[in-house]
Amino acid sequence: MTKKLYVGNLPYSVTEDEIRELFEQAGEITSVTVITDRETGRSKGFGFVEMSSEEEAQEAIKRFNGYAMSKRPLTVSEARPREERSDNRRSGGYGNDDRGPRRY
């Protein structure tokens, strides 16, 4: 069974290949994803690595949590399940309160 890991505090210049090369030291990699900004394409400084087993995932956490990559200590932990987004993505802000429509 695969295990997904969160990898934070990544250097903004890091590539998926560099992460794969590093984490392969702990075991077999199923997938690597660096999260990027939609508009700029620049890394947001975090990503996910999917390991092929629980044991390999624990080894990766042990080896790489705190590991310095380009002088940045990585944060490696088990990924939390993705939270469901509501259909109403524009909650709060101008005109979106509980008092109903604004009258001017």
TISE-834123 format. One line per field, with one value per residue (C-alpha): x, y, z; residue in one letter; residue number from 1. Coordinates in pm, whole numbers. Each point is the difference from the previous one (the first is absolute). Layout:
N
east [X	...]
north [Y	...]
up [Z	...]
type [A	...]
seq [NUM	...]
***
This chain:
104
east [0	137	53	-9	242	-14	333	19	254	130	235	-202	243	-33	-121	-206	302	219	-260	-37	378	16	-297	103	268	-281	-187	-217	-180	-348	-37	146	-192	127	-288	29	-181	-253	84	379	87	239	26	-198	271	-175	-97	-88	191	-181	199	-86	-30	-59	348	170	-209	107	364	-34	-149	282	271	-127	-203	244	231	164	-71	158	40	-376	-101	-271	-321	-105	-312	-294	-235	-342	-305	-99	-280	-318	-56	-347	-176	-22	367	-72	-109	54	120	-196	-370	19	-125	-303	-200	-120	46	130	-227	154]
north [0	340	279	370	239	378	169	364	282	-103	236	185	-116	-374	-238	-317	-195	133	-99	-344	-51	91	-208	-308	-44	-106	-228	-28	317	-22	371	344	327	352	242	307	331	-12	345	9	-371	59	-256	80	-165	-328	-324	-363	-325	-330	-297	-358	-124	117	-116	200	305	-21	-36	311	199	-115	85	323	188	281	-90	315	48	319	114	-46	-265	-217	-84	-357	-159	-219	193	77	-85	281	216	31	346	143	99	356	95	371	7	317	328	273	-71	-355	25	-135	323	-62	226	351	291	330]
up [0	-96	251	-87	169	29	-71	110	2	-342	-183	-265	-268	76	-270	30	-128	283	260	-159	5	369	116	-201	266	237	-241	-309	-110	-154	-78	68	-28	63	53	-223	-29	-286	-130	29	-14	290	280	314	212	73	-167	45	-36	-17	127	-93	361	356	104	-277	89	365	-111	-218	289	229	-255	-151	263	85	-291	-144	-370	-134	363	67	259	-155	183	-81	148	-91	-228	142	-210	-234	140	-200	-145	16	-321	127	-26	44	361	198	-140	-175	-35	133	353	186	-21	-354	-303	53	-68	-106]
type [M	T	K	K	L	Y	V	G	N	L	P	Y	S	V	T	E	D	E	I	R	E	L	F	E	Q	A	G	E	I	T	S	V	T	V	I	T	D	R	E	T	G	R	S	K	G	F	G	F	V	E	M	S	S	E	E	E	A	Q	E	A	I	K	R	F	N	G	Y	A	M	S	K	R	P	L	T	V	S	E	A	R	P	R	E	E	R	S	D	N	R	R	S	G	G	Y	G	N	D	D	R	G	P	R	R	Y]
seq [1	2	3	4	5	6	7	8	9	10	11	12	13	14	15	16	17	18	19	20	21	22	23	24	25	26	27	28	29	30	31	32	33	34	35	36	37	38	39	40	41	42	43	44	45	46	47	48	49	50	51	52	53	54	55	56	57	58	59	60	61	62	63	64	65	66	67	68	69	70	71	72	73	74	75	76	77	78	79	80	81	82	83	84	85	86	87	88	89	90	91	92	93	94	95	96	97	98	99	100	101	102	103	104]
***
